[in-house]
Amino acid sequence: MKKRLLSAAVLLSVAGCCVFLSPVTRVLFFCAAGLLCAYELSRNLEKLEVYCCAWVMYVFTAAQAVLALFHAGPTAYLACFTVGVFLALFSGILHKKVSGSGALYTLAGLAYPCFLFGMLMMISVSEIWLVTLAFGCLSSWVCDSFALFGGIRFGKHKVAPQVSPHKTWEGCVCGAASSLAVGLALWLLPVFPEVGLVTALATCFIASSLGQIGDLAESLLKRMIGVKDFSNLIPGHGGMFDRADSLLFSIPAAYICLHIAGLGM
């Protein structure tokens, strides 16, 4: 537990410095995290004797960082993803070791996690980056804690036992309900006066719920591969992918909710 708390404190300190220092450091931080996740995914897929083309995922992630830094429009992102698809399929044609299955897994890696990290990079240079990260991260973190507590205290009905045997519907409900308290607290604080009560509650509830789905999605990959963690990069926590799973869903969800509510137009 001591090792887990220490590594969490170090990770949060590094992340906090990068996030609040400048838009460039925010983009570089999310880019580095995306590259690490792509590396972890490609290395773990080798355990299934599937050799995806990791360099395509690396180039795609780095290209999205450049687009975010230059505030590129949706057409540029679409072109970037299209080129990534071409390269992924081309790698399967050229390299026998990659082959068809490797090309398909490379395509999957472009979508998850690389594209989602691209969204985080784009969000990190937007006008509402701070409010988005606050709502997305806090609602997800509080939800995770209360879902664990609710599952231990009240859990009886499994959500997806073949994917995550310990996750229960009761825990999920407790987690989602706790996010409403986060929304209320953020609304009461004078930090984000532009966010109304309904928007705050809805954003936290949707972001935390999507975050739980993100956690299950990553668990699905680990079950498929047959590993407990993607790596041992962060002592007591596993790999970067293990730490980013829920945030890859909750932060974009928070951004979309706030954008629909009229923020960052």
C-alpha positions as CSV (number, residue, x, y, z in Angstrom):
1,M,0.0,0.0,0.0
2,K,2.9,2.4,0.8
3,K,4.4,1.8,-2.6
4,R,1.1,2.3,-4.3
5,L,0.5,5.6,-2.5
6,L,4.0,6.8,-3.2
7,S,3.9,6.0,-6.9
8,A,0.4,7.7,-7.1
9,A,1.8,10.8,-5.5
10,V,4.7,10.9,-7.9
11,L,2.5,10.4,-10.9
12,L,0.0,13.1,-9.8
13,S,2.9,15.5,-9.2
14,V,4.4,15.0,-12.6
15,A,1.0,15.1,-14.3
16,G,0.0,18.3,-12.4
17,C,3.2,20.1,-13.3
18,C,2.8,19.2,-17.0
19,V,-0.8,20.1,-17.1
20,F,-0.6,23.5,-15.4
21,L,2.7,24.6,-16.9
22,S,1.6,25.4,-20.4
23,P,-0.4,24.1,-23.4
24,V,2.7,22.6,-24.9
25,T,3.6,20.6,-21.8
26,R,0.0,19.4,-21.6
27,V,0.1,18.1,-25.2
28,L,3.5,16.5,-24.7
29,F,2.3,14.8,-21.5
30,F,-0.7,13.3,-23.2
31,C,1.4,12.4,-26.2
32,A,4.0,10.6,-24.0
33,A,1.2,8.7,-22.2
34,G,-0.4,7.7,-25.5
35,L,3.0,6.5,-26.9
36,L,3.5,4.4,-23.7
37,C,0.0,2.9,-24.0
38,A,0.6,2.0,-27.6
39,Y,3.9,0.4,-26.7
40,E,2.2,-1.6,-23.9
41,L,-0.5,-2.8,-26.2
42,S,1.8,-3.9,-29.0
43,R,4.1,-5.7,-26.6
44,N,1.2,-7.5,-24.9
45,L,-0.3,-8.5,-28.2
46,E,2.8,-10.5,-28.9
47,K,1.8,-12.9,-26.2
48,L,-1.0,-13.9,-28.6
49,E,1.5,-14.2,-31.4
50,V,0.0,-11.1,-33.0
51,Y,2.6,-8.6,-34.3
52,C,0.9,-5.3,-34.9
53,C,2.9,-2.4,-36.5
54,A,3.6,-0.3,-33.5
55,W,5.4,2.4,-35.4
56,V,2.2,3.3,-37.2
57,M,0.5,3.9,-33.8
58,Y,3.5,6.0,-32.7
59,V,3.5,8.2,-35.8
60,F,-0.3,8.6,-35.6
61,T,-0.1,9.7,-31.9
62,A,2.8,12.1,-32.6
63,A,1.0,13.6,-35.6
64,Q,-2.1,14.2,-33.5
65,A,0.2,16.1,-31.0
66,V,1.4,18.3,-33.8
67,L,-2.2,19.0,-35.0
68,A,-3.2,19.9,-31.5
69,L,-0.3,22.3,-31.0
70,F,-1.2,24.1,-34.3
71,H,-5.0,24.0,-33.4
72,A,-5.8,22.1,-36.6
73,G,-9.4,21.7,-37.7
74,P,-11.4,18.5,-38.0
75,T,-10.4,18.0,-41.7
76,A,-6.7,17.7,-40.7
77,Y,-7.6,15.1,-38.0
78,L,-9.7,13.2,-40.5
79,A,-6.8,13.2,-43.0
80,C,-4.4,12.1,-40.3
81,F,-6.6,9.1,-39.3
82,T,-7.1,8.2,-43.0
83,V,-3.4,8.1,-43.5
84,G,-3.0,6.0,-40.4
85,V,-5.6,3.5,-41.8
86,F,-3.6,3.3,-45.1
87,L,-0.3,2.7,-43.3
88,A,-1.8,0.1,-41.0
89,L,-3.1,-2.0,-43.9
90,F,0.0,-1.3,-45.9
91,S,2.1,-2.7,-43.1
92,G,0.2,-6.0,-43.3
93,I,0.8,-6.2,-47.0
94,L,4.6,-5.5,-46.8
95,H,5.6,-7.4,-43.6
96,K,4.9,-11.2,-43.3
97,K,5.3,-11.0,-39.5
98,V,2.5,-8.4,-39.3
99,S,0.2,-10.0,-41.8
100,G,-3.6,-9.6,-41.9
101,S,-4.3,-10.1,-38.2
102,G,-1.5,-7.7,-37.2
103,A,-2.8,-5.1,-39.6
104,L,-6.3,-5.4,-38.0
105,Y,-4.9,-5.1,-34.5
106,T,-2.9,-2.0,-35.6
107,L,-6.2,-0.5,-36.9
108,A,-7.8,-1.3,-33.5
109,G,-4.8,0.4,-31.7
110,L,-5.3,3.5,-33.8
111,A,-8.8,3.8,-32.5
112,Y,-8.1,2.7,-28.9
113,P,-6.1,4.1,-27.4
114,C,-4.3,6.4,-29.9
115,F,-7.3,8.3,-31.2
116,L,-8.7,8.9,-27.7
117,F,-5.3,10.3,-26.6
118,G,-5.6,12.6,-29.7
119,M,-8.9,13.9,-28.2
120,L,-7.2,14.5,-24.9
121,M,-4.5,16.5,-26.7
122,M,-7.0,18.5,-28.6
123,I,-9.0,19.2,-25.4
124,S,-5.9,20.3,-23.6
125,V,-5.4,23.3,-25.9
126,S,-9.1,24.2,-26.0
127,E,-10.7,27.2,-24.2
128,I,-12.4,24.9,-21.7
129,W,-9.4,22.5,-21.0
130,L,-9.4,23.3,-17.2
131,V,-13.1,22.8,-16.6
132,T,-13.1,19.7,-18.8
133,L,-10.2,18.0,-17.0
134,A,-11.7,19.0,-13.6
135,F,-15.1,17.5,-14.3
136,G,-13.7,14.5,-16.2
137,C,-11.0,13.5,-13.8
138,L,-12.6,14.2,-10.5
139,S,-15.9,12.5,-11.3
140,S,-14.0,9.5,-12.6
141,W,-11.7,9.2,-9.6
142,V,-14.4,9.7,-7.0
143,C,-16.6,7.2,-8.9
144,D,-13.9,4.6,-8.9
145,S,-13.5,4.9,-5.1
146,F,-17.2,4.7,-4.3
147,A,-17.8,2.0,-6.8
148,L,-15.2,-0.1,-5.1
149,F,-16.7,0.6,-1.7
150,G,-20.3,0.1,-2.9
151,G,-19.3,-3.2,-4.5
152,I,-17.7,-4.5,-1.3
153,R,-20.6,-3.3,0.9
154,F,-23.6,-4.0,-1.3
155,G,-22.5,-5.9,-4.3
156,K,-24.5,-8.9,-5.3
157,H,-25.2,-8.7,-9.1
158,K,-22.2,-9.0,-11.4
159,V,-22.0,-6.6,-14.4
160,A,-19.8,-8.7,-16.6
161,P,-18.3,-11.6,-14.7
162,Q,-16.4,-12.8,-17.8
163,V,-14.7,-9.5,-18.1
164,S,-14.4,-8.1,-14.5
165,P,-15.5,-10.6,-11.9
166,H,-15.5,-8.1,-9.0
167,K,-17.5,-5.3,-10.7
168,T,-21.2,-5.3,-9.6
169,W,-24.2,-3.2,-10.6
170,E,-24.6,-2.0,-7.0
171,G,-21.0,-0.7,-7.1
172,C,-21.6,1.0,-10.4
173,V,-24.7,2.7,-9.1
174,C,-22.8,3.9,-6.0
175,G,-20.0,5.2,-8.2
176,A,-22.3,7.1,-10.5
177,A,-24.3,8.5,-7.6
178,S,-21.2,9.8,-6.0
179,S,-20.3,11.7,-9.1
180,L,-23.4,13.8,-8.6
181,A,-21.9,15.0,-5.3
182,V,-18.8,16.0,-7.3
183,G,-20.9,18.0,-9.7
184,L,-22.6,19.8,-6.9
185,A,-19.3,20.6,-5.2
186,L,-17.8,22.0,-8.4
187,W,-21.0,24.0,-9.0
188,L,-20.8,25.5,-5.5
189,L,-17.1,26.4,-5.9
190,P,-16.6,29.9,-7.5
191,V,-14.0,28.4,-9.8
192,F,-16.4,27.7,-12.7
193,P,-19.2,30.2,-12.6
194,E,-20.1,29.6,-16.2
195,V,-21.3,26.0,-15.5
196,G,-24.9,25.7,-14.3
197,L,-26.1,23.2,-11.8
198,V,-27.9,20.9,-14.3
199,T,-24.8,21.0,-16.6
200,A,-22.5,20.2,-13.7
201,L,-24.6,17.3,-12.5
202,A,-25.2,15.8,-15.9
203,T,-21.6,16.2,-17.0
204,C,-20.2,14.4,-13.9
205,F,-22.8,11.6,-14.1
206,I,-22.2,11.0,-17.8
207,A,-18.5,11.3,-17.5
208,S,-18.2,8.9,-14.6
209,S,-20.6,6.4,-16.2
210,L,-18.5,6.4,-19.4
211,G,-15.4,6.1,-17.3
212,Q,-16.7,2.9,-15.8
213,I,-17.3,1.6,-19.4
214,G,-13.7,2.6,-20.2
215,D,-12.5,0.5,-17.2
216,L,-14.4,-2.5,-18.5
217,A,-13.1,-2.0,-22.0
218,E,-9.5,-2.2,-20.8
219,S,-10.4,-5.2,-18.7
220,L,-11.8,-6.8,-21.8
221,L,-8.4,-6.4,-23.5
222,K,-6.5,-7.8,-20.6
223,R,-8.8,-10.8,-20.4
224,M,-8.3,-11.4,-24.1
225,I,-4.6,-11.2,-23.8
226,G,-4.5,-13.1,-20.4
227,V,-2.6,-10.5,-18.3
228,K,-3.4,-8.8,-15.0
229,D,-1.7,-5.5,-15.9
230,F,-0.3,-4.1,-19.1
231,S,3.1,-3.5,-17.5
232,N,4.7,-2.8,-14.1
233,L,5.7,0.8,-15.1
234,I,3.9,2.3,-12.1
235,P,4.6,0.3,-8.9
236,G,1.3,-0.9,-7.3
237,H,-0.8,0.4,-10.2
238,G,0.4,-1.5,-13.3
239,G,1.1,0.2,-16.6
240,M,0.1,3.6,-18.1
241,F,-2.8,1.9,-19.9
242,D,-4.1,0.6,-16.6
243,R,-4.1,4.2,-15.2
244,A,-5.6,5.9,-18.2
245,D,-8.4,3.5,-19.0
246,S,-11.3,5.3,-17.4
247,L,-10.0,8.8,-18.2
248,L,-9.8,8.0,-21.9
249,F,-13.6,7.8,-21.8
250,S,-14.6,10.3,-19.0
251,I,-12.6,13.3,-20.2
252,P,-13.9,13.3,-23.8
253,A,-17.4,12.7,-22.4
254,A,-17.1,15.7,-20.1
255,Y,-15.8,17.9,-23.0
256,I,-18.8,16.9,-25.3
257,C,-21.3,17.5,-22.5
258,L,-19.8,21.0,-21.8
259,H,-19.6,21.8,-25.4
260,I,-23.3,20.9,-26.0
261,A,-24.1,23.1,-23.0
262,G,-22.6,26.0,-24.9
263,L,-19.1,26.3,-23.3
264,G,-16.1,26.7,-25.5
265,M,-18.0,27.8,-28.6
